[in-house]
Amino acid sequence: MWWRWLTQRDTWVFIAIACCLRLPLFGLLLREHGLHSAWYGWGAETGDTPGYFGPMDAYLAGEGYRPDFRMPGYGLPYLLFRLITTPQGAGSLIIVLQAVLGLASVVVLARCARLLGAPRWAQYACCAVLCLSGRVVIHDVYWFTESLCTSSVIIGTHGWLAYRRSGARSALLWSGVWLAWAVFLRPVQVVWLLFLAVSILWIGRPGARVRAVAALLLLAPFLLADLWWVRRNAITHGRFEPLSRGVVMPELASSPMYPLMRFLQATGGNFYHWDPGADIRWFNMREGPYGQQGPRLDRDVVMPGFALCERITEDSLHAWAAEMSHWNDVRTTAAERAGLLRSMNARSDRYVGYFREDAPWRYHVTARIRLTGLLFRMTGAGALFPSMSADPQDRYFPSMFLLDAPVHWLVLMGGLLAAVFFLIPGRADGATALLAAMTLISIFLIPWCLRLAEGRYLVPMYPWLLLLLILGIARLRGAHTAKA
């Protein structure tokens, strides 16, 4: 399958487009974000970075994989690189790997468009627009799972499409390896993997046994890897834990940010404290030490009036903010902080219960709509090129580089509309309709089921929104031409 690509002219055109468009943008973004003496080398470091690499360094030091809150998908290539180089060299090689797989994913997405029957211009459009999608490319320079997860989902899904076309079981096994890695990178991707496996049973090739074997081949890499992970967790912790060991980091669960986060999740507020406009900052929880003011000044932070109900008053919220202010005070003792944390956890539990009982519609529906809006606005994401702005606060607002914000909204809203369009009976073949359904479910799963809203969680679905948008345009253009 793969080697035959090299004999096709379009493949080389896709590669040329990727190298000419994505590589320069990657270089600019690396210079802007990733060349600032980070501990792990050439790349952009965040507060999450040690949680990915630290457990592997501990493993190499003979201490075991700990802390083990995350699945080891992102740490695995780092571990392999650490066998031959330093932590800084391994971190830099992770960035190189992300760039290389990012280039490959552009070519593979164009091939996906081809397998879905897109005309040649649509394949080129997918390739070019994805190359210039700064909100995707920027993750190639950050030590986050989004870059590798996005690439692995694209490559894995292409294998599934190739199987549908050719019936080659090797394509399914190849697909399963990449999708298993995607789940270990980002556990929520297990939904994508399961949908593809079920689709083989539902609309696969004739014969129940053939379909069952094919579905098992797709799932086999993940099942084998997860069996090892489940066994390891059972031995270490005495519990059945097939994916991540929880939803929040252990250090977050023991901080006063967690009760505030739970309350704002329930009410639909912005709990990403590094965002200058986040609602959590009104409660005196910011990104500095002990939740104090950091380098980012508040921007239009007001009392979260949307969180008020019959038993949650303005005085209630002011009292919580006062507790947080006391916790922030450097003069507060450790014993006092422990008592304040217990009080804030109890307050959070009470207030979430009050909000759920007093305002059930707002709790179950309106709050989730608000979280969806935060996700769509890429909450927590910075500008692509903050140094181009004279105002340092602008770094947390959309950059106009390459019409960043307009292109983002065009792909997002256009892709969502195209996904709904392809779900109308008779508008698409089975594969396109399934991809549309999986994309919608994967996006809305984040704010509606997990009650999370950080913009980077949208990134792995961004290429599929783009693909669906371009397929929709091609379908409408073809229908218009046929009528003419």
C-alpha positions in Angstrom: 0.0 0.0 0.0 2.5 2.6 1.2 5.3 1.8 -1.3 2.9 2.1 -4.2 2.2 5.6 -3.3 5.7 6.6 -4.3 4.9 5.7 -7.9 2.0 8.1 -8.0 2.4 11.7 -9.1 -0.1 13.1 -6.6 1.8 11.7 -3.7 4.9 13.8 -4.6 2.7 16.8 -5.1 1.3 16.3 -1.6 4.8 15.9 -0.2 5.9 19.1 -2.0 3.0 21.1 -0.7 3.6 19.8 2.9 7.3 20.7 2.7 6.8 24.1 1.1 3.9 25.2 3.4 4.0 23.3 6.7 7.7 23.2 7.3 8.3 27.0 7.1 5.3 27.6 9.4 6.7 25.0 11.8 10.0 26.7 11.8 8.5 30.1 12.5 6.4 28.7 15.3 9.4 26.8 16.8 11.4 30.1 16.8 8.5 31.9 18.4 7.6 29.4 21.1 10.2 26.7 21.4 13.7 28.2 21.5 13.7 29.7 25.0 16.0 27.4 26.9 13.3 24.9 28.0 14.6 22.1 30.3 13.8 19.4 27.7 15.5 21.1 24.8 14.2 22.7 21.7 10.4 22.9 22.2 7.7 24.7 24.1 7.3 23.6 27.7 4.1 23.8 29.8 3.1 22.8 33.3 2.0 19.4 31.9 5.4 18.5 30.3 7.1 16.9 33.4 4.0 14.7 33.8 4.7 13.1 30.4 8.5 12.7 30.6 9.2 12.5 34.4 7.7 9.0 34.8 10.0 7.7 32.1 13.1 9.3 33.7 12.0 7.7 37.0 11.6 4.3 35.2 15.2 4.6 33.8 16.4 5.5 37.3 15.0 2.2 38.6 12.1 3.8 40.5 9.3 2.5 38.3 6.8 4.3 36.1 5.7 7.0 38.5 3.8 9.2 38.9 1.5 7.0 36.8 -1.6 9.3 36.4 -1.2 9.3 32.6 -1.0 6.4 30.1 2.5 6.0 28.7 1.7 6.8 25.1 3.6 10.1 24.9 6.4 8.9 27.2 7.2 5.8 25.1 9.0 7.5 22.2 10.8 9.7 24.8 11.9 6.6 26.6 13.3 5.1 23.4 15.2 8.4 22.7 16.5 8.5 26.2 18.2 5.2 25.6 20.6 7.0 23.3 20.7 10.6 24.5 20.1 13.1 27.3 16.7 14.4 28.5 17.3 17.5 26.4 18.2 15.5 23.3 15.2 13.2 23.8 12.8 16.2 24.2 14.2 17.8 21.0 13.8 14.5 19.1 10.2 14.4 20.2 9.7 17.8 18.5 11.4 16.4 15.4 9.1 13.3 15.5 6.0 15.5 15.8 7.1 17.6 12.8 7.8 14.5 10.6 4.5 12.8 11.5 2.8 16.1 11.0 4.1 16.3 7.5 3.1 12.6 6.9 -0.4 13.3 8.2 -1.0 16.0 5.7 -0.2 13.6 2.9 -2.3 10.9 4.4 -5.3 13.2 5.0 -5.2 14.0 1.3 -5.2 10.3 0.6 -8.2 9.8 2.8 -10.0 12.4 0.7 -9.1 10.4 -2.3 -10.4 7.2 -0.8 -13.7 9.0 0.0 -14.1 9.9 -3.7 -13.0 13.6 -3.5 -11.9 15.2 -6.8 -8.3 16.1 -7.2 -8.7 19.8 -6.4 -10.4 18.8 -3.1 -7.4 16.5 -2.2 -5.0 19.4 -2.9 -7.2 21.8 -0.9 -7.2 19.4 2.1 -3.4 19.2 1.9 -2.8 22.9 1.6 -5.3 24.2 4.1 -4.1 21.7 6.8 -0.5 22.8 6.2 -1.5 26.4 6.9 -3.8 25.6 9.9 -1.7 27.3 12.6 -3.9 26.0 15.4 -2.8 22.5 14.4 0.8 23.1 13.4 1.6 25.0 16.6 1.1 21.8 18.6 4.1 20.3 16.7 6.4 22.6 18.8 4.7 21.9 22.2 5.3 18.9 24.4 1.6 18.0 24.4 -0.1 14.8 23.1 -2.2 16.7 20.6 0.3 16.6 17.7 1.1 12.9 17.8 -2.5 12.0 18.5 -3.8 14.0 15.6 -1.2 12.3 13.2 -1.8 8.8 14.5 -5.6 9.1 14.2 -5.3 10.3 10.6 -2.8 7.5 9.7 -4.9 4.9 11.5 -8.2 6.0 9.9 -6.6 5.8 6.5 -5.7 2.2 7.1 -9.4 1.5 7.9 -10.5 3.3 4.7 -7.9 1.3 2.7 -9.3 -1.9 4.1 -12.8 -0.9 3.0 -11.4 -0.3 -0.5 -9.1 -3.3 -0.9 -10.0 -5.8 1.8 -6.3 -6.1 2.8 -6.1 -7.3 6.4 -2.6 -5.9 6.7 -4.1 -2.5 6.4 -6.4 -3.2 9.4 -3.5 -4.4 11.5 -1.5 -1.3 10.5 -4.5 0.9 11.4 -4.9 -0.8 14.7 -1.3 -0.1 15.8 -1.7 3.6 15.1 -5.1 3.9 16.7 -3.9 2.0 19.8 -1.1 4.5 20.1 -3.7 7.3 19.8 -5.6 5.9 22.7 -2.5 5.6 24.9 -1.8 9.2 23.9 -5.3 10.5 24.6 -7.6 7.9 26.2 -10.8 9.6 24.9 -9.8 8.3 21.4 -11.0 4.9 22.4 -14.4 6.0 21.2 -13.0 6.6 17.7 -11.3 3.1 17.7 -14.5 1.4 18.9 -16.7 3.1 16.3 -14.4 1.9 13.5 -14.4 -1.6 14.9 -18.2 -1.7 15.2 -18.5 -0.3 11.7 -16.6 -3.3 10.3 -19.1 -5.6 12.0 -22.0 -3.5 10.7 -21.1 -2.5 7.2 -18.0 -4.6 6.5 -17.4 -7.3 3.9 -19.9 -10.2 3.4 -19.7 -13.0 5.9 -20.1 -12.7 9.7 -16.8 -14.6 10.3 -14.9 -12.4 7.9 -16.2 -9.2 9.6 -15.5 -10.6 13.1 -11.9 -11.5 12.2 -11.4 -8.0 10.6 -12.8 -6.2 13.7 -10.5 -8.3 15.9 -7.5 -7.4 13.8 -8.2 -3.8 14.2 -8.6 -4.1 18.0 -5.8 -6.5 18.6 -2.9 -4.0 19.0 -4.9 -2.0 21.6 -6.2 -5.1 23.4 -2.7 -6.5 23.7 -1.2 -3.2 24.9 -4.1 -2.5 27.3 -4.0 -6.0 28.7 -0.4 -5.2 29.8 -1.5 -1.8 31.2 -4.4 -3.4 33.1 -2.2 -6.1 34.6 0.4 -3.5 35.6 -2.2 -1.4 37.3 -3.8 -4.4 39.1 -0.4 -5.4 40.5 0.6 -1.8 41.4 -2.7 -0.5 42.7 -5.0 -3.5 43.1 -7.6 -2.0 40.9 -9.0 -2.5 37.4 -7.9 0.6 35.5 -7.9 0.2 31.7 -7.2 3.8 30.8 -6.0 6.9 32.7 -6.0 6.7 36.5 -8.5 9.5 36.9 -9.5 12.7 35.1 -7.4 15.3 36.9 -3.7 15.4 37.8 -3.0 14.3 41.4 -1.4 17.7 42.3 -4.6 19.4 41.0 -6.9 17.2 43.1 -5.0 18.3 46.2 -5.1 22.0 45.5 -7.9 24.6 46.0 -8.1 24.9 42.2 -10.0 21.6 42.1 -13.1 22.6 44.1 -13.3 25.8 42.0 -12.9 23.8 38.8 -15.7 21.4 39.8 -18.0 24.3 40.6 -17.3 26.1 37.3 -17.6 22.8 35.4 -21.1 22.4 36.9 -22.1 26.0 36.1 -20.4 26.4 32.7 -17.6 28.8 33.7 -14.0 29.2 32.5 -11.7 27.4 35.0 -8.4 27.6 33.0 -6.6 29.9 35.4 -3.9 31.0 33.0 -6.5 32.6 30.7 -6.6 36.3 31.6 -10.4 36.3 31.2 -11.1 33.1 33.1 -14.0 33.1 35.7 -11.8 31.3 38.1 -9.6 34.3 38.5 -12.4 36.3 40.1 -12.1 33.8 43.0 -8.4 34.9 43.4 -7.1 31.7 41.7 -4.4 32.7 39.2 -1.3 31.2 37.7 1.3 32.5 40.2 2.6 30.7 43.3 -0.2 29.9 45.7 -2.7 31.1 43.1 -1.4 34.6 43.3 -1.1 37.1 40.4 1.3 35.9 37.7 2.6 37.6 34.6 -0.8 37.8 33.0 -3.1 40.6 34.1 -6.8 40.0 34.5 -8.9 41.0 31.5 -12.6 41.8 32.0 -13.0 39.4 34.9 -16.3 39.8 36.7 -18.4 37.9 39.2 -19.8 34.7 37.4 -23.4 35.7 37.7 -24.4 32.7 35.6 -23.6 30.6 38.7 -26.1 32.2 41.0 -29.3 30.4 42.0 -31.7 30.4 44.9 -29.2 29.0 47.4 -26.0 30.5 45.8 -25.9 34.2 46.4 -23.4 36.9 45.6 -22.4 36.8 49.3 -21.7 33.1 49.0 -19.3 33.6 46.1 -17.6 36.6 47.9 -17.1 34.4 50.9 -15.4 31.7 48.7 -13.2 34.3 47.0 -12.2 35.5 50.5 -11.2 32.0 51.5 -9.1 31.7 48.4 -7.5 35.1 49.1 -6.6 33.8 52.7 -5.2 30.6 51.2 -3.0 32.7 48.8 -1.5 34.8 51.7 2.1 33.8 52.2 1.6 34.3 55.9 -1.0 31.5 56.1 0.3 28.4 57.8 0.2 24.9 56.4 -2.4 23.9 59.0 -4.5 26.8 58.1 -4.3 26.0 54.4 -5.3 22.4 55.0 -8.4 23.7 56.9 -9.2 26.1 54.1 -8.9 23.4 51.5 -11.3 21.2 53.4 -13.7 24.1 53.7 -13.5 24.9 50.0 -14.0 21.2 49.0 -17.1 21.0 51.2 -18.3 24.3 49.8 -17.9 23.1 46.2 -19.8 19.9 46.9 -22.7 21.9 48.5 -22.8 24.5 45.8 -22.8 21.9 42.9 -25.6 20.2 44.7 -27.5 23.4 45.1 -27.1 24.4 41.5 -28.2 21.0 40.3 -31.3 21.0 42.4 -32.2 24.7 42.1 -31.4 25.2 38.4 -31.6 21.7 36.7 -31.9 23.1 33.2 -28.9 25.3 33.6 -26.9 22.5 35.2 -27.7 19.8 32.6 -28.0 22.0 29.4 -27.0 25.6 29.6 -23.7 24.9 31.4 -22.7 22.4 28.8 -23.6 24.9 26.0 -21.4 27.5 27.7 -18.5 24.9 27.9 -19.0 24.1 24.2 -18.6 27.8 23.4 -15.4 27.9 25.4 -14.1 24.9 23.5 -15.0 26.4 20.2 -13.3 29.7 21.1 -10.1 27.7 21.8 -10.0 28.7 25.4 -6.6 28.6 26.9 -4.8 28.9 23.6 -2.4 31.7 23.0 -1.7 33.8 19.9 0.4 32.1 17.2 2.9 34.9 17.2 2.6 36.9 20.5 5.8 38.8 19.9 4.1 40.5 16.9 1.8 42.3 19.3 2.9 45.4 21.3 0.4 44.5 24.0 1.6 41.4 25.9 -1.9 40.6 26.9 -2.8 40.0 23.2 -1.0 36.7 23.4 -4.1 35.0 24.7 -6.4 36.3 21.9 -6.6 35.2 18.3 -3.7 36.2 16.1 -4.5 37.6 12.6 -1.6 35.6 11.1 -3.0 34.0 8.0 -6.4 35.2 9.0 -6.2 32.8 11.9 -9.5 33.5 13.6 -11.6 33.7 10.4 -10.1 30.4 9.1 -10.7 28.8 12.4 -14.3 29.7 12.5 -14.8 28.8 8.8 -13.4 25.3 9.3 -15.1 24.7 12.6 -18.6 25.9 11.7 -18.4 24.7 8.1 -17.1 21.3 9.2 -19.9 20.9 11.7 -22.6 21.9 9.1 -21.0 19.5 6.6 -21.0 16.7 9.2 -24.7 17.2 9.8 -25.3 17.4 6.1 -23.6 14.0 5.5 -25.8 12.4 8.2 -28.9 13.1 6.1 -29.9 9.8 4.4 -28.8 9.6 0.8 -26.3 12.4 1.1 -23.1 10.3 1.6 -21.7 6.8 1.4 -21.4 4.8 4.6 -17.7 5.7 5.3 -18.3 9.5 5.0 -21.4 9.4 7.1 -19.6 7.4 9.8 -16.7 9.8 9.8 -19.2 12.7 10.2 -20.9 11.0 13.1 -17.6 10.1 14.8 -16.3 13.6 14.4 -19.5 15.1 16.0 -19.4 12.6 18.9 -15.7 13.1 19.5 -16.1 16.9 19.7 -19.2 17.1 21.8 -18.0 14.4 24.1 -15.5 16.8 25.6 -17.9 19.5 26.9 -21.0 17.4 27.3 -19.7 14.3 28.9 -16.3 15.3 30.4 -17.3 18.9 31.0 -13.9 20.1 29.7 -13.3 23.0 27.4 -9.6 23.7 26.8 -9.2 24.6 23.1 -6.4 22.1 22.4 -8.8 19.2 22.9 -10.4 20.2 19.6 -7.2 19.8 17.7 -7.3 16.0 16.8 -10.8 16.6 15.2 -9.7 19.7 13.3 -8.4 17.8 10.2 -11.7 15.8 10.0 -13.7 19.0 10.2 -11.6 20.4 7.3 -12.0 17.2 5.3 -15.8 17.1 5.8 -16.0 20.8 4.9 -14.1 20.3 1.6 -16.1 17.1 0.8 -19.3 19.0 1.4 -18.2 21.8 -0.9 -17.2 19.2 -3.6 -20.6 17.5 -3.2 -22.5 20.8 -3.6 -20.3 21.9 -6.5 -20.8 18.6 -8.2 -24.6 18.8 -7.8 -24.6 22.3 -9.1 -22.5 21.3 -12.2 -24.8 18.3 -12.8 -27.9 20.6 -12.8 -26.2 23.0 -15.1 
